[in-house]
Amino acid sequence: MKLLVLLAIILLIIAGHQLLRIIELSRGLKKTKEWQINDTDNDMMGKAMLAFMILFFLFFFWQINRWIDRSLPAASSEHGVKYDALWDANMYLISFVFLVTNFFLFYFAFKYRGHKNAKAVFYSHNNKLEMLWTVIPASALAFIIIFGLKYWNEIMSAPTDVNKVTVELYAKQFDWTARFPGKDGKLGSTDFRQIGGTNSVGLDTADASGYDDILVKNEFHLPVGREVEMLMRSRDVIHSAYMPHFRAQMNCVPGMVTAFKFKPTKTTAEMRQDPYVKQLMAGINKQREKEGKEPVEFDYVLLCNKICGASHYNMQMTIIVESEQDYNKWMAKQRALKTLASN
């Protein structure tokens, strides 16, 4: 078997050598030098540019059609609707510019292909063209910047709802802890020097307002239709609290508290009944079935969107959005820190 493979390789080398000899001999029969480009070559390359443009655009639209059903469902927060609107406006604008620019790029390569009788025109300056390609991009950028700043200021403004829900997200390699205020409605102060043992989030034991705080792991609940204020801390490195379905993200920086607010508009149960979400989860479970894994249901998730270490991929927490009544029932079942400490 090895001998046959060796013979095949030798024969291929001989055939390749003979083919090169034939090409070398054919070059001598041409009346022109091989490096000289003629009109036939230019016409062929010009038409090839048009053909490539058509294939390129077809592939572009095919990609959109192929992957559009893998994108996130519609935003589940009040500000997320504005976020998605701005995103869509940007994508439509960028796609339009992309298509127009590439059309002229390929079309001009065809139209102005080389010709033996053609002569290039020296065109040094044109004020109208300069104004055109300065004013149009500047206007488009002004639109993006103005509306971006408007939505940014609205999204990042201070919480205004007196009945807001306050949640602290405490990040460390490689998990999350959520802390809720107790009956006094206040989160206790923290002191990083007291981190250790059962005091995993560094609560200041001298501050009595933190005794009734509630710590939860694995999942936490939020009421639908109420403003949520997220306060974020990190123990070790920069993490990023990312809740994609709410279009919410904020870095968690060691030594400081960052904040983000949003208002959930759809419960977890409502999202599970959404036709697009059902289709999305069906595709996910089909792939899981091929891998021998159990099917899963839709859940809101809190992820870390910074590459924070070896187990970064596994740093996530489930978020349950539910009615006010169900949220109150869940809160009633949670035990305060003082109660836990006494046990």
C-alpha positions in Angstrom: 0.0 0.0 0.0 2.8 2.4 0.9 4.6 1.5 -2.4 1.4 2.4 -4.4 1.1 5.7 -2.6 4.8 6.5 -3.3 4.3 5.6 -7.0 1.2 7.8 -7.2 3.1 10.8 -5.8 6.0 10.3 -8.2 3.6 10.1 -11.2 1.9 13.3 -10.0 5.2 15.1 -9.8 6.2 13.9 -13.4 2.7 15.0 -14.7 3.0 18.4 -13.1 6.5 18.9 -14.6 5.3 18.0 -18.1 2.3 20.3 -17.7 4.7 23.2 -16.8 6.8 22.4 -19.9 3.7 22.6 -22.1 2.7 26.0 -20.6 6.3 27.2 -21.1 6.3 26.2 -24.8 2.9 27.7 -25.5 4.1 31.1 -24.2 6.7 31.2 -27.0 3.9 30.8 -29.6 2.2 34.0 -28.5 2.8 37.2 -30.5 2.6 39.4 -27.3 4.4 39.1 -24.0 2.6 37.2 -21.3 2.5 40.1 -18.9 0.8 42.3 -21.5 -3.0 42.7 -20.8 -5.3 42.9 -23.8 -8.8 44.1 -24.3 -10.2 40.5 -24.1 -8.6 40.1 -20.6 -10.0 43.5 -19.5 -13.5 42.6 -20.7 -13.4 39.3 -19.0 -12.3 40.8 -15.7 -14.9 43.6 -15.9 -17.7 41.1 -16.4 -16.3 39.0 -13.7 -16.6 42.0 -11.4 -20.3 42.3 -12.2 -20.8 38.6 -11.6 -19.0 38.7 -8.3 -21.1 41.7 -7.3 -24.3 39.8 -7.9 -23.0 36.8 -6.0 -21.7 39.0 -3.2 -25.1 40.7 -2.7 -27.0 37.4 -2.9 -24.7 36.0 -0.2 -25.3 39.1 1.9 -29.1 38.7 1.8 -28.8 35.0 2.3 -26.8 35.5 5.5 -29.5 37.8 6.8 -32.3 35.3 6.0 -30.3 32.4 7.3 -29.5 33.9 10.8 -32.3 36.4 11.4 -34.2 33.7 13.4 -31.3 33.3 15.8 -31.3 36.9 17.0 -32.7 38.0 20.3 -36.5 38.4 20.7 -38.0 41.9 21.1 -36.8 43.8 24.1 -38.5 43.0 27.4 -37.9 46.3 29.1 -39.4 49.8 28.6 -36.1 51.4 27.5 -35.3 48.4 25.4 -37.9 49.4 22.8 -36.0 52.7 22.2 -32.7 50.8 22.2 -34.0 48.4 19.5 -35.5 51.3 17.4 -32.1 53.1 17.4 -30.3 49.8 16.6 -32.7 49.1 13.7 -32.2 52.7 12.3 -28.5 52.3 12.5 -28.5 48.9 10.8 -30.8 50.1 8.0 -28.6 53.1 7.4 -25.4 51.1 7.4 -26.9 48.4 5.1 -28.0 51.1 2.7 -24.5 52.7 2.6 -22.9 49.3 2.3 -25.0 48.3 -0.7 -24.7 51.6 -2.5 -21.0 51.9 -2.0 -20.2 48.3 -3.1 -22.5 48.6 -6.1 -20.6 51.6 -7.4 -17.3 49.9 -6.5 -18.0 46.9 -8.7 -19.9 48.8 -11.4 -17.1 51.3 -11.9 -14.5 48.5 -12.1 -16.6 47.2 -15.0 -17.4 50.5 -16.7 -13.9 51.9 -16.5 -12.1 48.7 -17.4 -9.0 49.0 -19.4 -9.1 49.6 -23.2 -6.2 50.1 -25.6 -7.8 53.4 -26.9 -8.9 54.7 -23.5 -7.0 57.6 -21.9 -7.3 58.5 -18.2 -8.6 62.0 -17.4 -6.7 64.0 -14.8 -9.4 65.3 -12.4 -7.9 67.2 -9.6 -10.8 68.9 -7.7 -14.5 69.4 -7.6 -16.1 71.6 -4.9 -19.6 70.2 -5.4 -18.4 66.6 -4.9 -16.4 67.6 -1.9 -19.5 69.2 -0.3 -21.6 66.2 -1.3 -19.5 63.5 0.4 -18.9 65.8 3.4 -22.4 67.0 4.1 -24.2 63.6 3.6 -22.1 61.6 6.0 -22.0 64.5 8.5 -25.8 64.6 8.4 -26.1 60.8 8.9 -23.6 60.9 11.8 -25.5 63.9 13.4 -28.7 61.9 13.3 -27.0 58.9 15.0 -25.3 61.0 17.6 -28.3 63.2 18.5 -30.7 60.3 18.9 -28.0 58.2 20.6 -27.4 60.9 23.2 -31.1 61.5 23.7 -31.8 57.8 24.4 -28.6 57.5 26.5 -29.7 60.4 28.8 -33.1 58.9 29.2 -31.8 55.4 29.9 -29.0 56.5 32.3 -31.1 59.1 34.2 -31.6 58.6 38.0 -34.5 56.4 39.1 -37.8 58.3 39.6 -40.2 55.6 40.8 -40.6 55.8 44.6 -41.8 52.2 44.6 -38.7 51.0 42.7 -37.1 47.6 43.5 -33.5 47.9 44.5 -31.2 44.9 43.8 -27.4 44.7 44.4 -25.5 42.4 42.1 -22.2 41.2 43.6 -19.8 39.7 41.2 -16.8 37.5 41.9 -15.0 34.8 40.0 -17.1 33.0 39.0 -20.6 33.6 40.2 -23.2 36.2 41.2 -25.0 37.1 44.4 -28.1 39.2 44.5 -28.9 41.3 47.6 -32.3 42.7 48.3 -33.1 45.2 51.1 -35.3 43.9 53.9 -38.3 45.5 55.5 -36.5 48.8 56.2 -36.1 49.2 52.4 -32.4 50.0 52.8 -29.3 48.0 51.8 -26.7 47.8 54.5 -23.3 49.4 53.9 -20.3 47.3 53.0 -16.7 47.1 53.9 -14.3 45.0 51.7 -12.1 44.4 54.7 -14.9 42.2 56.3 -15.1 39.8 53.3 -14.5 36.3 54.5 -16.2 33.3 56.0 -20.0 33.6 55.9 -19.7 37.3 55.0 -19.2 36.6 51.4 -20.3 40.1 50.1 -18.5 42.2 52.7 -21.4 43.6 54.7 -20.5 46.1 57.4 -21.4 44.3 60.6 -21.6 47.6 62.5 -24.5 48.8 60.3 -27.7 47.4 61.7 -29.7 48.4 58.5 -28.0 45.4 56.8 -29.3 42.8 59.3 -32.5 42.3 57.4 -30.9 42.2 53.9 -31.7 39.2 51.8 -29.0 37.3 49.8 -29.9 34.9 47.0 -27.9 32.7 44.7 -28.7 30.8 41.5 -31.8 32.9 40.7 -33.6 36.1 41.7 -37.1 37.4 41.0 -38.3 40.8 39.8 -41.9 42.2 39.5 -43.1 43.1 36.0 -44.0 46.8 35.4 -41.9 48.2 38.3 -38.7 50.1 38.0 -35.7 48.1 39.0 -32.5 49.8 40.2 -29.4 47.6 39.9 -26.4 48.4 42.0 -23.3 46.5 41.0 -20.1 45.7 42.8 -17.1 43.4 42.1 -14.8 41.6 44.5 -11.8 40.8 42.2 -11.7 41.8 38.6 -13.9 43.8 36.2 -17.0 41.9 35.4 -20.0 43.0 33.3 -23.6 42.5 34.3 -25.3 41.7 31.1 -29.1 41.0 30.8 -29.6 40.8 27.0 -33.4 40.4 26.9 -33.7 43.7 28.9 -31.0 45.4 26.8 -29.2 46.2 30.0 -25.5 46.0 30.7 -23.1 47.7 33.1 -19.5 47.0 34.3 -18.9 45.8 37.8 -15.7 47.5 38.9 -13.7 46.7 42.1 -13.7 49.5 44.6 -16.8 51.3 43.3 -20.6 50.9 42.8 -22.1 51.2 39.4 -25.8 51.5 38.7 -28.4 50.8 36.0 -32.2 51.0 36.0 -34.9 49.4 33.8 -38.5 48.4 33.9 -39.4 44.8 32.9 -42.5 44.7 30.6 -42.9 40.9 30.1 -43.0 38.1 32.6 -41.1 34.9 32.1 -44.3 33.1 31.5 -45.4 35.6 28.8 -42.0 35.2 27.0 -42.3 31.4 27.0 -45.6 31.8 25.1 -44.2 34.2 22.6 -44.3 32.6 19.1 -40.8 33.8 18.2 -39.3 32.6 21.5 -41.0 29.2 21.0 -39.4 28.9 17.6 -36.1 29.9 19.0 -36.2 27.4 21.9 -37.4 24.7 19.5 -34.2 25.2 17.5 -32.0 25.1 20.6 -33.7 22.0 22.0 -33.3 20.3 18.6 -29.6 20.8 18.8 -29.5 19.7 22.5 -31.3 16.5 21.5 -28.5 15.7 19.0 -26.0 16.2 21.8 -27.9 13.9 24.1 -29.0 16.8 26.4 -32.3 17.5 28.2 -34.6 20.1 26.7 -34.7 23.5 28.4 -37.3 26.3 28.7 -36.7 30.0 28.1 -35.4 32.0 31.1 -34.1 35.5 31.5 -30.4 35.4 32.3 -27.8 37.5 34.0 -24.4 36.9 32.2 -20.9 38.2 32.6 -19.9 40.0 29.4 -16.2 40.4 30.3 -13.7 37.7 29.8 -12.9 37.4 33.5 -11.1 34.1 33.7 -11.2 30.4 33.0 -14.8 29.9 34.0 -16.2 33.1 32.6 -18.5 31.2 30.3 -20.2 29.6 33.3 -20.9 32.8 35.2 -24.6 33.3 34.9 -27.7 33.6 37.0 -31.4 33.0 36.2 -33.9 36.0 36.5 -37.6 35.3 37.0 -39.9 38.1 36.1 -43.4 37.6 37.5 -46.5 39.4 38.7 -46.4 41.7 41.7 -48.4 39.1 43.7 -46.0 36.3 42.8 -43.0 38.4 43.5 -44.3 39.3 47.0 -44.9 35.6 47.7 -41.3 34.9 46.7 -39.9 37.7 48.9 -42.0 36.4 51.9 -40.2 33.1 51.6 -36.7 34.6 51.7 -34.9 34.7 55.0 -33.0 37.8 56.3 -29.3 37.7 57.1 -30.0 38.1 60.9 -32.3 35.0 60.8 -29.7 33.0 58.9 -26.9 34.1 61.3 -29.0 33.1 64.4 -29.4 29.6 62.9 
